[in-house]
Amino acid sequence: MKWIRGIAAFAAAGALALVAVRLAEKPDAVAAARSALVAADAIDGEKVAEVVLERDGVRYRFERRAGAWQQTEPVSHAVDGWSMRQLIARVLKTESVRSVSLDAADPAARDKALGEAGLKPAAARIELREEPAASGGATPRAVVVELGRRSLAGRAYARVTGDGADAAGAARYQVVDAGLHEFALGRDPKEFRRRELFADLGEVDRVVLRTPQGELALARDGRAYRLESPVRSRADRVQVEELVDALRRAKSSGFVSDRPAELSAYGLAPAMATLEVDSAGTRRALLIGDAVSIGAQDRFGMLDGTTTVVRLPAAVLAPMLPRVERLIDATASGVRIRDVAGIEIAAAGKRISLRRETDGWSASASVQGADAAADIAGSVERDAVERLLKALVETRAASVELSAFPSEEAVATVTFLGFAGEPLDTVRIARRAADGKTLLENGDGVLRAHGAIDLPLGAEDLGFRARAKP
């Protein structure tokens, strides 16, 4: 078996010789000591206002504007601020575990060593640049880090060049922890972008949905909202709050294409629908296109001003595109009960006038068109008036219909008056013979339909009692 031991010894000797040759080919010196890849005073991470990432032959530029990050190359798109802060922090916190010096006297050996480390050409290049000084003083500082290939045991190669490198920076590269490589190279650059469709949406002033079927317009009026189209009517507060909340939470589920050759292939030229949102003087528009595939509910979309097609989940679109009937206030009148000082009721050829008193309601009754001197003074039951107010001001309709008021089926008109005798609102009441429903309308072209509702309109319903003559 001596010949086997001889072969093993020969193989070991060959391996040692090969290692010796390899070591001879390596850069001059290897210094093992942990240190920051980028010097602590090279740049202020809090002042970084521009980040450039070059990889896979593409240049990605990110800029901080008014506190928000925006991608400006190769496309324009809002960027996740957390991702940018993470990238900056990883660059500045990356540690070198070993410094490798290059042979400055032998350019060929230097280039070979950089090539073996994946640094010539570099796998990626990251540039951080501070925001310009407001006073126009010192030139903003910049740091450039080149990333090489990854090695074993969670290590990788990198080096600092440009303004951030020290005097010996060009003559060495670093063995670093691979965390920065994983963050900058191991993820799709699209993941830096924000998926919110209406990023940082503030107070919503106006929402307009345009489709081939027509336009739905909703505008803020003080603290409330009103529908402007297809009818001019009061908007339901709860439904509007849900719509605004849906706009703030809306996110795409992915980026489909950055620069499509034909937008028509996605149903975006022209768009199937456009959703415009005005906030703080800025208008943003979301273009909504075709379904992403046959039978799918998700659709293609694009934010106006960008060139990126995104995927819009059906669950995100549904609450942003409500039917107009859902947005309309289902109560017959928008007046506040505490503001009502008088009520005028015209029904069945008679007129009843109610006035608020400190201890109830006074009343007068007459035949419509008769002289005021013929009015009969009296009182009504407070509970009956409260039921009438509740029915017209607080009770929500079972359904809402966009239709003209059927004057031929009208049964009564109720007008609310303020404390100065001014008219606040008028509600017209009809009973539809076809289905027996009670219809309420206050001049906005919207019928609030009730299957059953307590409406004390006549003298008997109100408990009218004539006052005894003196």
C-alpha positions as CSV (number, residue, x, y, z in Angstrom):
1,M,0.0,0.0,0.0
2,K,3.1,2.2,0.0
3,W,2.3,3.3,-3.6
4,I,-1.1,4.7,-2.4
5,R,0.7,6.8,0.3
6,G,3.1,8.0,-2.3
7,I,0.3,9.2,-4.7
8,A,-1.4,11.0,-1.7
9,A,1.8,12.8,-0.8
10,F,2.4,13.7,-4.4
11,A,-1.1,15.2,-4.7
12,A,-0.7,17.1,-1.5
13,A,2.5,18.6,-2.7
14,G,0.9,19.6,-6.0
15,A,-2.0,21.3,-4.1
16,L,0.5,23.3,-2.0
17,A,2.4,24.3,-5.1
18,L,-0.9,25.5,-6.7
19,V,-1.8,27.5,-3.6
20,A,1.6,29.1,-3.6
21,V,1.2,30.1,-7.3
22,R,-2.2,31.6,-6.6
23,L,-1.0,33.5,-3.7
24,A,1.8,34.9,-5.8
25,E,-0.7,36.1,-8.3
26,K,-2.9,37.8,-5.7
27,P,-2.6,41.6,-4.9
28,D,0.4,42.7,-2.9
29,A,-1.1,42.8,0.6
30,V,-4.2,41.8,2.5
31,A,-5.1,43.7,5.7
32,A,-7.7,42.1,7.9
33,A,-9.4,44.7,10.1
34,R,-13.0,45.8,10.4
35,S,-13.7,49.4,9.4
36,A,-16.4,51.4,7.8
37,L,-16.5,51.2,4.0
38,V,-17.4,54.9,3.8
39,A,-15.7,57.3,6.2
40,A,-18.0,58.7,8.8
41,D,-17.2,62.3,7.7
42,A,-17.5,61.6,3.9
43,I,-21.2,62.6,3.7
44,D,-24.2,63.3,5.9
45,G,-26.9,60.7,5.4
46,E,-29.6,63.1,6.6
47,K,-28.7,65.5,3.8
48,V,-28.6,63.1,1.0
49,A,-31.1,64.4,-1.7
50,E,-30.1,62.3,-4.7
51,V,-29.3,58.6,-5.1
52,V,-28.1,57.1,-8.4
53,L,-28.1,53.3,-8.8
54,E,-26.5,51.8,-12.0
55,R,-26.9,48.1,-12.6
56,D,-27.7,45.8,-15.4
57,G,-26.9,48.6,-17.9
58,V,-29.7,50.8,-16.5
59,R,-29.4,54.1,-14.6
60,Y,-31.9,54.6,-11.8
61,R,-32.0,58.1,-10.4
62,F,-34.0,59.0,-7.2
63,E,-34.4,62.5,-5.9
64,R,-35.8,63.9,-2.7
65,R,-38.2,66.8,-3.2
66,A,-40.0,68.5,-0.4
67,G,-39.4,65.6,1.9
68,A,-40.7,63.0,-0.6
69,W,-38.7,60.7,-2.8
70,Q,-39.3,60.5,-6.5
71,Q,-37.7,58.3,-9.2
72,T,-36.8,60.5,-12.2
73,E,-34.9,58.0,-14.4
74,P,-35.5,55.9,-16.4
75,V,-39.2,56.7,-15.6
76,S,-40.9,59.1,-13.2
77,H,-42.6,57.5,-10.3
78,A,-43.2,58.1,-6.5
79,V,-40.7,56.1,-4.4
80,D,-40.9,54.5,-1.0
81,G,-39.0,56.8,1.4
82,W,-38.3,53.8,3.7
83,S,-36.5,52.0,0.9
84,M,-34.4,55.0,0.1
85,R,-33.4,55.5,3.7
86,Q,-32.5,51.9,3.9
87,L,-30.3,52.1,0.8
88,I,-28.5,55.2,2.1
89,A,-28.1,53.6,5.6
90,R,-26.8,50.3,4.2
91,V,-24.2,52.2,2.1
92,L,-23.0,54.2,5.1
93,K,-23.1,51.3,7.6
94,T,-21.5,48.7,5.4
95,E,-18.3,47.4,7.1
96,S,-15.1,46.2,5.4
97,V,-13.8,43.0,7.0
98,R,-10.6,43.0,4.9
99,S,-8.8,45.5,2.7
100,V,-7.0,44.3,-0.4
101,S,-4.2,46.4,-1.9
102,L,-3.7,46.5,-5.6
103,D,-0.4,46.6,-7.5
104,A,-0.2,50.2,-8.6
105,A,3.0,49.5,-10.6
106,D,1.4,46.9,-12.8
107,P,-1.8,48.1,-14.5
108,A,-2.4,44.7,-16.0
109,A,-2.2,42.9,-12.7
110,R,-4.4,45.6,-11.1
111,D,-7.1,45.3,-13.8
112,K,-6.9,41.5,-13.5
113,A,-7.4,41.7,-9.7
114,L,-10.4,44.1,-10.1
115,G,-11.9,41.8,-12.8
116,E,-11.6,38.8,-10.5
117,A,-13.4,40.8,-7.7
118,G,-16.2,41.7,-10.2
119,L,-15.2,45.4,-10.0
120,K,-14.0,45.9,-13.6
121,P,-16.5,46.3,-14.8
122,A,-18.5,46.8,-11.5
123,A,-21.7,44.8,-11.0
124,A,-23.3,48.0,-9.8
125,R,-22.5,51.6,-8.9
126,I,-24.2,53.7,-6.2
127,E,-23.8,57.4,-5.9
128,L,-25.1,59.5,-2.9
129,R,-25.2,63.2,-3.3
130,E,-26.1,65.8,-0.7
131,E,-28.7,68.6,-1.3
132,P,-27.2,71.9,-2.5
133,A,-26.7,74.4,0.3
134,A,-29.5,77.0,0.5
135,S,-27.0,79.8,0.8
136,G,-25.0,78.6,-2.2
137,G,-21.9,77.9,0.0
138,A,-19.9,74.7,0.0
139,T,-20.3,72.3,-2.9
140,P,-22.5,69.4,-1.9
141,R,-20.6,66.3,-1.1
142,A,-20.9,63.0,-2.9
143,V,-19.9,59.4,-2.4
144,V,-19.6,56.7,-5.0
145,V,-19.5,53.0,-4.1
146,E,-18.8,50.3,-6.7
147,L,-20.1,46.8,-6.0
148,G,-18.3,43.7,-7.2
149,R,-19.3,40.1,-7.1
150,R,-20.4,38.1,-4.1
151,S,-18.1,35.7,-2.4
152,L,-18.6,32.9,0.1
153,A,-19.8,33.1,3.7
154,G,-21.9,36.2,3.2
155,R,-19.0,38.3,1.9
156,A,-18.7,40.4,-1.3
157,Y,-16.4,42.9,-2.9
158,A,-16.7,46.7,-3.1
159,R,-14.7,49.9,-3.2
160,V,-15.2,53.6,-2.7
161,T,-14.3,55.9,-5.6
162,G,-14.7,59.5,-6.4
163,D,-15.1,62.2,-3.7
164,G,-15.7,59.7,-1.0
165,A,-12.4,57.8,-1.5
166,D,-9.3,58.6,0.5
167,A,-5.9,59.0,-1.1
168,A,-5.3,55.3,-1.2
169,G,-8.8,54.4,-2.3
170,A,-8.0,53.8,-5.9
171,A,-5.2,51.4,-5.0
172,R,-7.4,48.9,-3.1
173,Y,-10.8,47.3,-2.8
174,Q,-12.7,45.9,0.2
175,V,-14.1,42.6,1.3
176,V,-17.5,43.6,2.9
177,D,-20.6,42.0,4.4
178,A,-23.0,41.2,1.5
179,G,-26.0,43.0,3.0
180,L,-25.7,46.0,0.7
181,H,-25.3,43.8,-2.3
182,E,-28.4,41.9,-1.4
183,F,-30.4,45.1,-1.0
184,A,-29.1,46.8,-4.2
185,L,-28.7,43.8,-6.5
186,G,-30.9,41.1,-5.1
187,R,-34.2,42.9,-5.6
188,D,-36.0,44.3,-8.5
189,P,-35.5,48.1,-8.7
190,K,-39.3,48.4,-9.2
191,E,-39.6,47.4,-5.5
192,F,-38.3,50.8,-4.5
193,R,-41.4,52.4,-6.0
194,R,-44.5,53.2,-4.0
195,R,-47.6,51.3,-5.0
196,E,-50.0,53.8,-3.6
197,L,-52.1,55.1,-6.5
198,F,-52.6,58.5,-4.8
199,A,-49.5,58.8,-2.6
200,D,-49.7,61.2,0.4
201,L,-53.2,62.2,-0.4
202,G,-54.3,65.1,1.8
203,E,-57.8,66.7,2.1
204,V,-59.8,65.7,-1.0
205,D,-61.5,68.6,-2.6
206,R,-63.0,67.0,-5.7
207,V,-63.4,63.6,-7.2
208,V,-64.5,63.0,-10.9
209,L,-65.1,59.7,-12.5
210,R,-65.4,59.8,-16.3
211,T,-66.7,56.8,-18.2
212,P,-68.4,56.3,-21.6
213,Q,-71.7,56.3,-19.7
214,G,-71.2,59.7,-18.3
215,E,-69.5,61.7,-15.5
216,L,-69.8,61.5,-11.7
217,A,-68.5,64.6,-9.9
218,L,-68.2,65.0,-6.2
219,A,-66.9,68.3,-4.6
220,R,-66.2,69.4,-1.0
221,D,-68.5,72.1,0.3
222,G,-67.0,73.3,3.6
223,R,-67.1,70.2,5.9
224,A,-69.6,68.4,3.7
225,Y,-69.6,67.1,0.1
226,R,-72.1,67.6,-2.7
227,L,-72.7,65.8,-5.9
228,E,-72.3,68.0,-9.0
229,S,-73.0,65.4,-11.6
230,P,-75.0,63.6,-12.9
231,V,-77.3,65.4,-10.4
232,R,-76.7,68.2,-8.0
233,S,-77.5,66.8,-4.6
234,R,-76.3,66.2,-1.1
235,A,-73.8,63.5,-0.6
236,D,-73.9,60.9,2.1
237,R,-71.2,61.6,4.6
238,V,-70.5,58.0,5.5
239,Q,-70.2,56.9,1.9
240,V,-67.9,59.8,1.0
241,E,-65.7,59.1,4.0
242,E,-65.4,55.4,2.8
243,L,-64.6,56.6,-0.8
244,V,-61.8,59.0,0.4
245,D,-60.4,56.3,2.7
246,A,-60.4,53.9,-0.2
247,L,-58.5,56.5,-2.3
248,R,-55.9,56.9,0.4
249,R,-55.4,53.1,0.8
250,A,-55.5,52.2,-2.9
251,K,-52.4,50.4,-4.1
252,S,-51.5,48.6,-7.3
253,S,-50.6,45.0,-7.1
254,G,-47.6,45.2,-9.4
255,F,-45.8,47.0,-12.3
256,V,-46.6,45.6,-15.7
257,S,-44.6,47.7,-18.2
258,D,-42.5,50.8,-17.9
259,R,-42.6,52.1,-21.4
260,P,-45.2,50.2,-23.4
261,A,-45.0,50.7,-27.2
262,E,-48.8,50.7,-27.5
263,L,-51.0,51.9,-24.7
264,S,-54.0,50.7,-26.7
265,A,-52.9,47.1,-26.0
266,Y,-53.8,47.8,-22.3
267,G,-57.1,49.7,-23.0
268,L,-55.4,52.9,-22.0
269,A,-55.5,54.9,-25.3
270,P,-58.2,55.9,-24.9
271,A,-58.8,54.8,-21.3
272,M,-61.9,52.9,-20.4
273,A,-62.4,55.3,-17.4
274,T,-60.5,58.1,-15.8
275,L,-60.6,58.9,-12.0
276,E,-59.4,62.4,-11.2
277,V,-58.7,63.5,-7.6
278,D,-58.0,67.1,-6.6
279,S,-56.1,67.7,-3.3
280,A,-54.3,70.8,-2.1
281,G,-54.4,72.4,-5.5
282,T,-53.0,69.3,-7.2
283,R,-54.9,67.1,-9.6
284,R,-54.0,63.5,-10.0
285,A,-55.6,61.2,-12.6
286,L,-55.7,57.4,-12.7
287,L,-56.4,55.9,-16.1
288,I,-58.3,52.6,-16.0
289,G,-58.0,50.2,-18.9
290,D,-58.9,46.7,-20.0
291,A,-59.1,43.5,-17.9
292,V,-55.7,41.9,-17.5
293,S,-57.0,38.7,-19.0
294,I,-60.2,37.1,-20.2
295,G,-62.6,36.6,-17.3
296,A,-60.3,38.5,-14.8
297,Q,-61.6,41.3,-12.7
298,D,-58.3,43.1,-12.3
299,R,-57.5,45.8,-14.7
300,F,-54.6,47.6,-16.2
301,G,-54.0,51.2,-15.1
302,M,-51.7,54.1,-15.3
303,L,-51.2,57.3,-13.3
304,D,-51.3,60.3,-15.6
305,G,-47.9,61.9,-16.0
306,T,-46.1,58.5,-15.7
307,T,-45.2,55.9,-18.3
308,T,-45.7,52.8,-16.2
309,V,-48.6,50.4,-16.6
310,V,-49.7,48.9,-13.3
311,R,-52.1,46.2,-12.3
312,L,-55.3,47.4,-10.4
313,P,-56.9,44.7,-8.2
314,A,-60.6,44.4,-8.4
315,A,-60.9,44.6,-4.6
316,V,-59.1,48.0,-4.8
317,L,-61.1,49.4,-7.7
318,A,-64.6,48.5,-6.3
319,P,-64.7,51.0,-3.4
320,M,-63.1,53.7,-5.6
321,L,-65.8,53.4,-8.2
322,P,-69.2,53.5,-6.3
323,R,-72.5,53.9,-8.0
324,V,-73.9,57.4,-7.8
325,E,-77.0,56.2,-5.9
326,R,-74.7,55.0,-3.0
327,L,-73.1,58.5,-2.7
328,I,-76.5,60.4,-2.5
329,D,-77.8,61.3,0.9
330,A,-80.8,59.1,1.4
331,T,-82.6,61.5,3.8
332,A,-85.2,63.8,2.3
333,S,-83.8,67.0,3.6
334,G,-80.4,68.2,4.8
335,V,-81.7,70.8,7.3
336,R,-80.9,70.5,11.0
337,I,-83.9,70.0,13.3
338,R,-82.6,72.6,15.7
339,D,-82.6,75.2,12.9
340,V,-86.3,74.7,12.0
341,A,-88.6,77.4,13.6
342,G,-91.6,76.8,11.3
343,I,-93.2,74.3,9.0
344,E,-95.6,74.9,6.2
345,I,-97.6,71.8,5.1
346,A,-99.8,71.9,2.0
347,A,-101.9,68.7,1.5
348,A,-105.3,67.7,0.3
349,G,-106.2,71.3,-0.5
350,K,-105.5,72.5,3.0
351,R,-102.6,74.4,4.6
352,I,-101.2,73.9,8.1
353,S,-98.7,76.3,9.5
354,L,-96.6,75.3,12.5
355,R,-94.5,77.6,14.7
356,R,-92.0,76.5,17.3
357,E,-92.8,77.7,20.8
358,T,-90.9,77.4,24.1
359,D,-93.2,74.6,25.2
360,G,-94.3,73.0,21.9
361,W,-95.7,74.0,18.6
362,S,-98.5,76.4,17.8
363,A,-100.6,75.9,14.6
364,S,-103.0,77.5,12.2
365,A,-105.1,75.7,9.6
366,S,-106.8,77.0,6.5
367,V,-108.0,76.0,3.1
368,Q,-105.3,76.6,0.4
369,G,-105.9,79.9,-1.3
370,A,-108.3,81.2,1.4
371,D,-107.8,84.6,3.0
372,A,-105.5,84.6,6.0
373,A,-108.3,86.0,8.1
374,A,-110.0,82.6,7.8
375,D,-107.1,80.8,9.5
376,I,-108.0,78.7,12.5
377,A,-105.5,79.0,15.3
378,G,-104.7,76.1,17.5
379,S,-102.1,73.6,18.7
380,V,-100.7,70.3,17.6
381,E,-99.1,67.4,19.5
382,R,-95.4,67.8,20.0
383,D,-94.8,64.1,19.4
384,A,-96.5,64.2,16.0
385,V,-94.3,67.2,14.8
386,E,-91.2,65.4,16.0
387,R,-92.2,62.3,14.1
388,L,-92.7,64.4,10.9
389,L,-89.3,66.1,11.4
390,K,-87.6,62.7,12.0
391,A,-89.2,61.2,8.9
392,L,-88.0,64.0,6.6
393,V,-84.6,64.9,8.1
394,E,-83.3,61.6,9.7
395,T,-85.0,58.6,8.1
396,R,-83.0,57.1,5.3
397,A,-84.9,55.9,2.2
398,A,-85.0,52.2,1.3
399,S,-83.7,53.1,-2.2
400,V,-82.7,56.1,-4.2
401,E,-83.8,56.8,-7.8
402,L,-82.5,59.4,-10.3
403,S,-85.8,60.4,-11.8
404,A,-88.1,63.4,-12.2
405,F,-90.7,64.0,-9.5
406,P,-94.1,62.5,-10.5
407,S,-96.2,65.7,-10.1
408,E,-99.3,63.9,-11.1
409,E,-99.0,61.6,-8.0
410,A,-98.1,64.4,-5.6
411,V,-99.9,64.4,-2.2
412,A,-98.2,67.1,-0.2
413,T,-95.5,69.7,0.1
414,V,-93.6,70.5,3.3
415,T,-91.5,73.7,3.7
416,F,-89.1,74.3,6.6
417,L,-88.6,77.9,7.8
418,G,-85.8,79.4,9.8
419,F,-86.1,81.7,12.8
420,A,-86.3,84.8,10.6
421,G,-89.1,83.2,8.6
422,E,-86.7,82.4,5.7
423,P,-87.3,79.1,3.8
424,L,-84.7,76.5,4.5
425,D,-85.9,73.6,2.3
426,T,-88.9,72.2,0.6
427,V,-89.8,68.5,0.4
428,R,-92.3,67.2,-2.1
429,I,-94.2,64.0,-1.4
430,A,-95.8,61.6,-3.8
431,R,-97.3,58.1,-3.6
432,R,-96.6,55.9,-6.6
433,A,-99.6,53.9,-7.6
434,A,-97.5,51.2,-9.3
435,D,-95.9,49.9,-6.2
436,G,-97.4,51.9,-3.3
437,K,-94.1,53.5,-2.4
438,T,-93.9,57.0,-0.8
439,L,-91.5,59.2,-2.8
440,L,-89.7,62.2,-1.3
441,E,-87.8,64.8,-3.3
442,N,-86.4,68.2,-2.4
443,G,-85.7,69.7,-5.9
444,D,-82.6,67.8,-6.7
445,G,-84.0,65.3,-9.2
446,V,-83.6,62.4,-6.7
447,L,-86.5,60.3,-5.5
448,R,-86.0,58.8,-2.0
449,A,-88.4,55.8,-2.0
450,H,-89.9,54.4,1.2
451,G,-92.0,51.3,1.5
452,A,-93.5,52.4,4.8
453,I,-92.9,55.7,6.6
454,D,-94.7,57.6,9.4
455,L,-95.7,61.0,7.8
456,P,-98.2,62.9,9.9
457,L,-99.3,65.5,7.3
458,G,-103.0,66.2,8.0
459,A,-104.7,68.1,10.9
460,E,-105.9,64.8,12.3
461,D,-102.5,63.1,12.1
462,L,-100.9,66.1,13.8
463,G,-103.5,66.1,16.6
464,F,-104.7,69.6,15.7
465,R,-106.9,71.3,18.3
466,A,-108.5,74.6,17.5
467,R,-108.1,77.3,20.1
468,A,-111.3,78.4,21.8
469,K,-112.4,81.8,20.6
470,P,-112.4,84.5,23.3
